[in-house]
């Protein structure tokens, strides 16, 4: 009985980790797309030149 529970626990952990990693990949892809759009469509500065592409 204990080995069956250990195997089920291992399967549950691996499934959860795989799902979490897949979600993190989608979040990273969305952040990358937003960063690229911000880089491409940044506003111009007061002198007509483009400002810095970062905020800090």
C-alpha positions in Angstrom: 0.0 0.0 0.0 2.8 2.4 0.8 4.6 2.0 -2.5 1.4 2.7 -4.4 0.9 5.9 -2.4 4.5 6.9 -3.0 4.1 6.4 -6.8 0.8 8.3 -6.8 2.5 11.1 -4.9 5.4 11.2 -7.3 3.0 11.3 -10.3 1.1 14.1 -8.7 4.3 16.1 -8.0 5.6 15.6 -11.6 2.3 16.5 -13.1 2.0 19.7 -11.0 5.6 20.7 -11.8 5.1 20.2 -15.5 1.9 22.2 -15.4 3.6 25.0 -13.5 6.5 25.1 -15.9 4.2 25.3 -18.9 2.3 28.2 -17.3 5.6 30.0 -16.6 6.7 29.6 -20.3 3.4 31.2 -21.4 3.9 34.1 -18.9 7.5 34.6 -20.1 6.3 34.6 -23.7 3.7 37.3 -22.9 6.2 39.4 -21.1 8.6 39.2 -24.0 5.9 40.2 -26.5 5.0 43.2 -24.3 8.6 44.2 -24.0 9.2 44.0 -27.7 6.0 46.1 -28.4 7.2 48.7 -25.9 10.6 48.8 -27.6 9.1 49.2 -31.1 6.4 51.7 -30.2 8.2 53.9 -27.7 7.3 57.6 -27.8 9.6 60.4 -29.1 11.3 62.8 -26.8 11.0 66.6 -26.7 13.9 67.0 -29.2 12.3 64.7 -31.7 14.7 61.8 -30.9 13.5 58.6 -29.3 13.9 58.3 -25.6 15.4 55.5 -23.6 13.7 52.2 -24.1 13.9 51.4 -20.4 12.2 53.1 -17.5 15.0 53.4 -14.9 
